[in-house]
């Protein structure tokens, strides 16, 4: 591959990671508030179909994205209602919704399957698009990819540098303490679950209106992305920057599978297409492997310099979920 081809391919990796970043950021916001939205896979499929359908019928990209966000917020609100008001298991309800939304997307999207519709156009930034290397890589993208860059910084700043962000972390870590300080834990959890769902819901239309334009039903290649979003949220340690790194890693692995296909003619193409999924699961396992007793025993038998360096690496990779994640809050 020539240098220009590599740069264009990597620019495609950044674009392909955009919807994953939206999904991971939305799930991070929701889980920071203590709500596990396990419906993510179905949400992305249904919002992809719904966003494309609305955009196709109205000829408006904006309404398509708005529909995707609305679907995401609605599904997340159902999860929150089941947990906060009905005191049901978030995991069970979310899993059922994941299956329900997936099947609904295929059933309701059958009439529009394969149709041509609106598509988000590239928006090169004047004055920056011609910069060597960085121009075609970063500044010749579509608006939603630019927005994914901005979203990473906005989410990090909000969660870790603002008072509402501090309260968000509080209701996910120590809801009783947040309640004593005057927070309406139930109402805030509703709000952040819906907000996180709306942000994640945008991932669907980004696929169907940009990255993989159109709705192709079961062959759209989107089934499973939501589970990867959930895995990357954990890998990211509920931090937008680290989660974005996981999203880019996943998109890069997908691209690498396409690049390696001509060089490995003996390997079925399906193997390389699905390879990023088990690789991300393996990466997720490595995140918390440092807590295993057998790892500690193995490290203890190693020379001091090696034990010290590996210990630092494992501690850096280790993540801890919000303490009240998935736990209903009861007023005493």
C-alpha positions as CSV (number, residue, x, y, z in Angstrom):
1,X,0.0,0.0,0.0
2,X,1.2,3.5,-0.8
3,X,1.4,6.2,1.9
4,X,-1.8,7.9,0.6
5,X,-3.7,4.6,0.7
6,X,-2.6,4.0,4.2
7,X,-3.6,7.5,5.3
8,X,-7.0,7.2,3.6
9,X,-7.5,3.8,5.3
10,X,-6.6,5.2,8.7
11,X,-9.0,8.0,8.1
12,X,-11.7,5.4,7.5
13,X,-10.7,3.8,10.8
14,X,-11.4,7.0,12.6
15,X,-14.8,7.3,10.8
16,X,-15.7,3.7,11.6
17,X,-14.9,4.3,15.3
18,X,-17.3,7.3,15.4
19,X,-20.5,5.4,16.1
20,X,-18.7,3.1,18.6
21,X,-17.5,6.2,20.5
22,X,-21.1,7.5,20.7
23,X,-22.3,4.2,22.0
24,X,-19.5,3.8,24.5
25,X,-19.9,7.4,25.7
26,X,-23.6,7.0,26.2
27,X,-23.2,3.8,28.1
28,X,-20.5,5.4,30.2
29,X,-22.8,8.2,31.2
30,X,-25.6,5.8,32.1
31,X,-23.3,3.4,34.1
32,X,-21.7,6.3,35.9
33,X,-25.2,7.0,37.2
34,X,-25.6,3.4,38.3
35,X,-27.8,2.2,35.4
36,X,-26.6,-0.8,33.3
37,X,-28.2,-0.4,29.8
38,X,-27.7,-4.0,28.5
39,X,-30.1,-3.3,25.6
40,X,-27.3,-1.5,23.7
41,X,-27.1,-4.1,20.8
42,X,-30.8,-3.9,20.1
43,X,-30.8,-0.1,20.6
44,X,-28.2,0.5,17.9
45,X,-30.0,-1.8,15.5
46,X,-33.4,-0.2,16.1
47,X,-32.0,3.3,16.0
48,X,-30.1,2.5,12.8
49,X,-33.3,1.3,11.1
50,X,-35.5,4.0,12.6
51,X,-33.0,6.8,11.8
52,X,-32.7,5.6,8.2
53,X,-36.5,5.2,7.8
54,X,-37.2,8.7,9.1
55,X,-34.5,10.3,7.0
56,X,-35.7,8.4,3.9
57,X,-39.3,9.5,4.3
58,X,-38.6,13.1,5.3
59,X,-35.4,13.6,3.2
60,X,-33.9,15.1,6.3
61,X,-30.7,13.9,7.8
62,X,-31.3,15.9,11.0
63,X,-34.6,14.3,11.6
64,X,-33.0,10.9,11.1
65,X,-30.4,11.5,13.7
66,X,-33.1,13.0,16.0
67,X,-35.1,9.8,15.6
68,X,-32.1,7.7,16.5
69,X,-31.5,9.7,19.6
70,X,-35.2,9.5,20.6
71,X,-35.2,5.7,20.2
72,X,-32.1,5.4,22.3
73,X,-33.6,7.6,25.0
74,X,-36.9,5.7,25.0
75,X,-35.3,2.3,25.4
76,X,-33.0,3.5,28.1
77,X,-35.9,5.1,30.0
78,X,-37.7,1.7,29.9
79,X,-34.6,0.2,31.5
80,X,-34.5,3.0,34.2
81,X,-38.3,2.7,34.9
82,X,-38.0,-1.1,35.3
83,X,-35.1,-0.6,37.7
84,X,-35.9,2.6,39.7
85,X,-39.7,2.4,39.8
86,X,-40.5,-1.3,39.5
87,X,-37.3,-2.5,41.3
88,X,-36.7,-5.2,38.6
89,X,-33.3,-6.5,37.5
90,X,-31.5,-4.1,35.1
91,X,-29.6,-7.0,33.6
92,X,-32.7,-9.1,32.9
93,X,-34.8,-6.2,31.5
94,X,-31.9,-4.9,29.4
95,X,-31.2,-8.3,27.9
96,X,-34.8,-8.9,26.9
97,X,-34.9,-5.4,25.4
98,X,-31.8,-6.1,23.4
99,X,-33.5,-9.1,21.8
100,X,-36.8,-7.3,21.4
101,X,-35.3,-4.2,19.7
102,X,-33.1,-6.4,17.4
103,X,-36.1,-8.3,16.2
104,X,-38.2,-5.2,15.8
105,X,-35.6,-3.6,13.7
106,X,-35.6,-6.5,11.3
107,X,-39.4,-6.8,11.2
108,X,-40.2,-3.0,10.9
109,X,-37.2,-2.4,8.6
110,X,-38.2,-5.0,6.0
111,X,-40.1,-2.7,3.7
112,X,-37.1,-0.3,3.4
113,X,-34.4,-2.9,3.2
114,X,-31.9,-2.2,0.3
115,X,-33.4,1.2,-0.6
116,X,-31.1,4.2,-1.4
117,X,-31.5,7.1,1.0
118,X,-29.8,10.3,2.2
119,X,-26.2,10.1,3.2
120,X,-24.0,12.4,5.3
121,X,-21.4,14.0,3.0
122,X,-17.8,14.7,3.8
123,X,-17.0,18.2,5.1
124,X,-13.4,19.1,4.6
125,X,-12.2,21.9,6.8
126,X,-10.8,24.8,4.7
127,X,-7.2,25.7,5.5
128,X,-6.7,22.4,7.3
129,X,-7.6,19.7,4.8
130,X,-4.4,20.2,2.8
131,X,-2.0,19.8,5.8
132,X,0.5,17.0,5.2
133,X,-0.8,13.8,6.7
134,X,-3.1,15.4,9.3
135,X,-5.3,17.0,6.6
136,X,-6.6,13.8,4.9
137,X,-6.5,12.0,8.2
138,X,-8.4,14.3,10.6
139,X,-9.8,17.2,8.6
140,X,-11.5,15.5,5.6
141,X,-14.2,13.7,7.6
142,X,-18.0,14.0,7.8
143,X,-19.6,16.1,10.5
144,X,-20.5,13.2,12.8
145,X,-16.9,12.0,12.9
146,X,-15.8,15.5,13.9
147,X,-18.5,15.4,16.5
148,X,-17.2,12.1,17.8
149,X,-13.8,13.8,18.4
150,X,-15.5,16.7,20.3
151,X,-17.7,14.3,22.3
152,X,-14.7,12.6,23.8
153,X,-13.4,15.8,25.3
154,X,-16.9,17.1,26.3
155,X,-17.8,13.9,28.1
156,X,-14.5,13.8,30.0
157,X,-14.7,17.5,31.0
158,X,-18.3,17.1,32.1
159,X,-17.7,14.0,34.2
160,X,-14.5,15.0,35.8
161,X,-14.4,18.8,35.8
162,X,-17.9,20.0,36.6
163,X,-20.1,20.0,39.6
164,X,-23.0,18.2,37.8
165,X,-20.4,15.6,36.7
166,X,-19.3,15.2,40.3
167,X,-23.0,14.6,41.3
168,X,-23.2,12.1,38.4
169,X,-20.3,10.1,39.8
170,X,-21.8,10.4,43.3
171,X,-25.1,8.8,42.5
172,X,-23.2,5.9,40.8
173,X,-20.6,5.5,43.6
174,X,-22.4,6.5,46.8
175,X,-26.0,7.4,46.2
176,X,-26.8,7.6,49.9
177,X,-24.2,10.3,50.4
178,X,-25.4,12.1,47.3
179,X,-29.0,12.0,48.7
180,X,-27.8,13.4,52.0
181,X,-26.3,16.3,50.0
182,X,-29.6,17.1,48.4
183,X,-29.5,15.0,45.2
184,X,-32.7,13.5,44.0
185,X,-31.1,10.2,43.1
186,X,-34.0,8.6,41.3
187,X,-34.7,11.6,39.1
188,X,-31.0,12.1,38.3
189,X,-30.7,8.4,37.4
190,X,-33.7,8.7,35.1
191,X,-32.2,11.8,33.4
192,X,-28.7,10.4,32.9
193,X,-30.1,7.0,31.7
194,X,-32.2,8.9,29.1
195,X,-29.2,11.2,28.2
196,X,-26.8,8.3,27.8
197,X,-29.4,6.4,25.8
198,X,-29.9,9.4,23.5
199,X,-26.1,9.7,22.9
200,X,-25.8,6.0,22.3
201,X,-28.9,6.1,20.0
202,X,-27.0,8.3,17.6
203,X,-24.6,5.4,16.9
204,X,-27.3,3.7,14.8
205,X,-28.0,6.6,12.3
206,X,-24.3,7.2,12.0
207,X,-24.0,3.7,10.7
208,X,-27.1,3.7,8.4
209,X,-26.6,7.3,7.2
210,X,-22.9,7.4,6.9
211,X,-20.5,4.6,7.7
212,X,-22.7,1.8,6.2
213,X,-25.3,3.9,4.4
214,X,-28.7,2.3,4.0
215,X,-30.6,-0.5,5.9
216,X,-29.8,-4.0,4.9
217,X,-31.5,-6.0,7.7
218,X,-29.6,-9.0,8.9
219,X,-26.7,-8.5,6.5
220,X,-26.1,-5.0,7.7
221,X,-23.2,-6.2,9.8
222,X,-24.4,-4.3,12.9
223,X,-25.6,-7.2,15.0
224,X,-23.0,-7.6,17.8
225,X,-21.7,-4.0,17.8
226,X,-23.7,-3.2,20.9
227,X,-22.1,-6.0,22.9
228,X,-18.7,-4.7,21.8
229,X,-19.8,-1.3,23.1
230,X,-20.6,-2.8,26.5
231,X,-17.2,-4.5,26.6
232,X,-15.3,-1.4,25.6
233,X,-17.1,0.6,28.3
234,X,-15.6,-1.8,30.9
235,X,-12.3,-1.8,29.1
236,X,-12.4,2.0,29.2
237,X,-12.8,2.0,33.0
238,X,-15.8,4.3,32.6
239,X,-13.5,7.1,31.3
240,X,-14.2,8.7,27.9
241,X,-10.5,8.9,26.8
242,X,-9.7,5.3,27.6
243,X,-13.0,4.1,26.1
244,X,-12.3,6.1,22.9
245,X,-9.0,4.2,22.7
246,X,-10.9,0.9,22.9
247,X,-13.2,2.1,20.1
248,X,-10.3,3.0,17.9
249,X,-8.6,-0.3,18.6
250,X,-11.7,-2.2,17.6
251,X,-12.1,-0.2,14.4
252,X,-8.4,-0.7,13.6
253,X,-8.8,-4.5,14.1
254,X,-11.7,-4.6,11.7
255,X,-9.6,-2.7,9.1
256,X,-6.7,-4.9,9.7
257,X,-8.8,-8.0,8.9
258,X,-9.7,-6.5,5.5
259,X,-6.0,-5.7,4.8
260,X,-4.8,-9.1,5.8
261,X,-7.4,-11.0,3.7
262,X,-5.4,-10.9,0.4
263,X,-2.3,-12.0,2.1
264,X,-4.0,-15.0,3.8
265,X,-6.0,-16.6,0.9
266,X,-6.2,-19.9,2.9
267,X,-8.1,-18.3,5.8
268,X,-11.9,-17.9,5.2
269,X,-12.9,-14.3,5.0
270,X,-15.5,-14.9,7.8
271,X,-12.7,-15.7,10.2
272,X,-11.0,-12.3,9.7
273,X,-14.3,-10.5,9.8
274,X,-15.3,-11.8,13.2
275,X,-11.7,-11.8,14.6
276,X,-12.0,-8.3,16.2
277,X,-14.8,-9.6,18.5
278,X,-12.9,-12.3,20.3
279,X,-9.8,-10.1,20.4
280,X,-11.8,-7.4,22.2
281,X,-13.1,-10.0,24.6
282,X,-9.5,-11.2,25.2
283,X,-8.5,-7.6,25.8
284,X,-11.4,-7.2,28.3
285,X,-10.2,-10.3,30.2
286,X,-6.7,-8.8,30.4
287,X,-8.0,-5.7,32.0
288,X,-8.9,-7.4,35.2
289,X,-6.5,-10.3,35.1
290,X,-4.2,-8.6,37.6
291,X,-6.8,-9.3,40.4
292,X,-6.5,-13.1,40.0
293,X,-4.7,-15.0,42.7
294,X,-2.7,-17.2,40.2
295,X,-1.3,-14.0,38.6
296,X,-0.1,-12.7,42.0
297,X,1.5,-16.1,42.7
298,X,3.2,-16.0,39.3
299,X,4.5,-12.5,39.8
300,X,5.9,-13.5,43.2
301,X,8.1,-16.0,41.5
302,X,9.6,-13.6,39.0
303,X,12.7,-11.5,39.4
304,X,12.2,-8.2,41.2
305,X,12.6,-5.8,38.1
306,X,10.2,-7.9,36.0
307,X,7.7,-8.2,38.9
308,X,7.8,-4.5,39.5
309,X,7.3,-3.5,35.8
310,X,4.5,-6.1,35.2
311,X,2.8,-5.1,38.4
312,X,2.7,-1.5,37.3
313,X,1.3,-2.5,33.9
314,X,-1.4,-4.6,35.4
315,X,-2.3,-1.9,37.9
316,X,-2.6,0.6,35.1
317,X,-4.9,-1.7,33.2
318,X,-7.0,-2.6,36.1
319,X,-10.5,-0.9,36.3
320,X,-13.1,-0.6,39.1
321,X,-16.8,-0.2,38.2
322,X,-18.9,2.4,40.0
323,X,-19.7,1.0,43.4
324,X,-23.5,1.3,43.1
325,X,-23.7,0.1,39.5
326,X,-26.8,-2.0,39.0
327,X,-27.9,-1.5,42.6
328,X,-31.3,0.1,43.3
329,X,-31.3,3.0,45.7
330,X,-33.6,2.8,48.7
331,X,-34.2,5.7,51.0
332,X,-33.7,4.8,54.6
